């Protein structure tokens, strides 16, 4: 077995991308982040690539106030021995090149703004925007010494006309604080996304493993989602021309009955005056979704120790997909 190391600035870097077709020929090549990409590792055996993984070095990423590296863009055949051989070579290289680093996190392509987490084996079908990976990946990482750092889940909620509620009193309450609720304006998408960038960067700056993101980069990421959007499924809470809360949903394009939607983001600023806004945003969304013919929503990718779980429980969520983010000490 042979380990090949490559970096984005070398002529042999194409090997890293070409390897995926040999490792997982039944899957389309997934997009992966090249930002903060430090080094790629390939395992070659019998003239074929058997596994690959990328090392990411984000200067601002910390866990328990200590710098960490992340591993992502992982692919491996269903062979625990191949995975173990690759991982041990990566660990040894990290020990040699980064002696101060004591913890590796993954799968994560540099930050939580990029692809991260493994989906655990499940009989349910994947949905749009969630991680996709073969069932054996989490077990391979566990065998390599990784443990669960955080657990996540997606819940499925069914709703009907009996779940419609009059929330005019709650709207009046927030209006006294100068807050109005409105839909996303697709005709002015650039300005709307810039406002969303300002809001998200502020709303999530205390989030687990948070790292700063450039406003332009955030806007470009969300522009990729615009073709999936319906502006009626994005509700913004606005105060003095700034966004202070949002619920961002998209229709599930894989649902043949067009009854299902995905709650991608639900958040508000932490100010006390906005307490209770999350549930109001959810109820506004339920009312509008009923008008549009929807009857199911996926509460997507929630950290199990996050307040969003309580909101999901309140809005009839029932677990149907699970995910893990893992770590290993050196």
N, C-alpha and C positions, 0 to 999 in steps of 0.2 A: 504494500500500500504506500502511496506517495501523497504528501501534502504539498500543495502549490499555494504560494502566497502572492497576492496581487493588490495593487492600489489603483485608484481611478486615473492616475497620471502615467500609468505604464501602458505600453502597447499591448501587453497580454491581458488587459482587463476584460476584453471581450470574452475571454474564457469564462469569467464569472457569470456573465449573462447567458452564454451558450450552454453552460452546465445544466441549467434548469430543464431544458428540453430532454436531456438524457436522464435526469433524476426523476422527473415527473412528466413523462410524455403525454399522459392523459389529461393534464391540466394546462390551461392557458397560462402564459408567463405572467405572473403578478407584477404590478407596479411596485417599486420599492424606492425608498428615499435615498438619494445620493448626498444629501446634506449631512455634514458631520461624519461621513463615511471615512473611516480610517484605513481599514484593510479588509480584503476578502480572502477567505480560506477555502480551498477546494480539496476534496479527497478523491484521488484517482486510483482505480484498481482495475486491473485487466483491461487497460485502454479505454475505460469508461469512467465518467464522473459518477460518484456514488453519493456525495453529500457536499453541501456548501454552507457557509455562514459568514455574515459580515460583522465586523467590529466597528462600533460607532463611538466617537469621543466628542461629547457635547460639553463645552467649557462651563456651562451653567447648571448642569444636571447634578443634583446631590440627593443623597438618602441619609437621613439622620445627620445632616450637616457635614457629610463627607462626600467627596467626589466619587462617582461611579462611572463605569463603562457599560455599554449595552451591546447585546448581540441581537441581530435581526436578519431579515432576508434569508431565513433558514429553509433548507430543503434537504431531504434525506430519504433514501429508499427505506423500505420496511425491514431494517436490519440493525439491531441494537449494537452489534459489534462495530459496524461502520460509524455509527453516530458517536460511540464512545471513543473511538480512535481519533476522529476529527476533533472532538471537544477537548480531549486531553492535550492535543497539540496546541489548540487555541489557548488553553489555560496556561501552559508552559510559556508560550510566547508573551502573554500578558504579564506574567511574573517577571520575565526578563526585561520587557520594554517599559512596563509601568509598575515598578516595585512599590509605589505608594498606594496603588489601588488595591483595596481589600474586598470589594464587592462588585459583582457583575449582575445586571438586571436584564431580563428578556422574557419573551421576544419583544424587542422595541427598536425601531429604526431611528434611534437618536433621541427622540422625545415623544411625549404623549400627543403632540400635534401630528405625529406620523402614525403609521401602522404599529400596533402593539397588541399583546395578549394572544393566547391560544384559545380557540373554542374547544371545549371538551366533547368527547363522543356523545352523540345524541341521535335519537330516532327522528327528530323533527328536521324539516328542511331549512337550509340557510336562507337568510333574507338579505336584501340589498344593504350595503355599507358595513356589514359585520365582518369580522375576521373569518378567513377560510383556510383550513389546513387539514391535512390527513389526520386520521384518528390516532396514529401512533406517535405523533410529535411530542405531546406532553409527557408520555411515558419515557421517551428517549431522553428528554431533558432531566426528568426525575432520576433516571439511572445514572446520569452524568453528575449528580450531586445537587441539582437545583431543588429548591423548596418553593412552596407557594408564598408569594409576597402579599398579593391581594387577590381576592375573588370578586368576580363580576357576574351579573346575570341579566338576561333580558326577560321581561314579563309580557304576556299576552293578555289583553283586556278586551272583553266583549261588552258592548253597550247598546242601548236601544232607547226608544222614546221615553220610557219610564225613568231614564237617567237624565233627561233634560231638566234643568233647574233655572228658576228666575234668580239672577244674581244682580239685579239692578241696585239693591242696597249696598252690595260690596263695591260696585262701580262708583256709586255716589261717594262712598268712604274714600276711595283713592282719588277721586276728583277733587276732594277737599285738600289733598296734598299736591294738586297740580298735575296729576297723572291721567293720561288718556290712553285708551287701548285702540289699536288700529292694526290693519293688515299690512304686510309687506307690499311695497309699491314697485312692481316689476318694471314699470316705465322709467323708473329712476334708480335702477339696480346698483349702479356704481356708488352713488351717494349712500344708499341704504346699506350696502356691504361695508362701506367705510365706517358708518355708525355702529354696525354690528361688531366690527373689529375693535373699536374703542371700548364697547361694552364688554366683549368677551375677555379682552386683555385685563380689564379691571375685575370682572366678576370671578375670574378663575385664578387670580394671582396667588391665592392661598390654597389652591388645589394640590392634591398629592402629586409629587414629582413635577411640579410646574416649572416651566422654563419660558423665558420671554420669547415672543414671536414678533417679527416685523409686521407692521400694519399692511404693507403692500403684499407680503407673503400670505397673510390671512385672507385678504380679498381674493387673491388668485386661487386659493384653495376652494373658497366658497363659490367662485365663478364656475368651477367644474360641476357643482351640484345644481346650478340654476336650471339646466334642462329637465331635472327631475321634479322641480318645485311646482306647487300651485300656491299663488300668493294668499289664497284664503286659508291655507294651512300654516302660515307663519304669522303669529300675533306678537306685536311689539307693544310694550308698555313704555310710554314716552313722557318725560318731564322736562320742560324747558328745552326742547329740541335735542335731548340726549336720551338714549335708550337706558332704561333702568331695570327692565325685565323682558323676557322673551320665552316663547315656546315655538320651536322650529320643527315642523313636521314635513314629511314628504309622502306622497302616495307610494305604496309598495308596488313597483312595476311588475313584480313576479306574481302578483295575485290575479288570477284569471277573472275573478268576480269583481275586481276593483272595489272591494269593501274594506281593504286593510290599509292602514297608514302607519308610518314609523315616526315616533317621537325621538328626534335626533338630539335635541338640546332643550332643556328646561332650566332656566336660571334667573336669578334676580340679584341686584346689588344687596349687600348685607345690612344696609341701613335699617334701623328699627321701624321707620315709617313705611317700609315696604313688606313688613311681616304679613304673611298670609297671601302674598301675591302669587306664589306658585300654584296654589290650589285654584285661585281665581282664573289664572291663565289656562289651567287645565279644563275648568268648567266652560269657559268661553269656547275653547277648542272643541269640546264634546258637543256643545250646542251647534256650532258651525258645521262640524263634521256630520252631524245628523242631517242637517239641511242639504249637505252635498252627497248623501247616500252612503256614508261610511258607517260601519258597525263594529270594527275591530281596530285596536291600536297596539303597536308593539312599543313598550317602554324599553328603549334600547340601551344596552351596555352600561348598566348602573353598577357602581361599586357597592358591595353589599353592606358596607358600614357607612354609607352616605345617606343624607336626609331624603334623597330622591326615592329611596326604597319605601319610606313612609307614605310619600305622595302616591306612589304606584299602588300600594296596598289600599289606600283610600279610593283610588280610581280602578278597583276591581282587577288589578294585575295578578297574574298567576305565572309562576316561573315555567319557562319552556326551553331556555338555552343557558349554558353556564360557560364561564371563561376564567382563565388564570393568567396572572402576571407572576413571573418567577424570579428568584435570585439565587446566587451562589457565592459563598465566601471563599477566598483564596488563602 
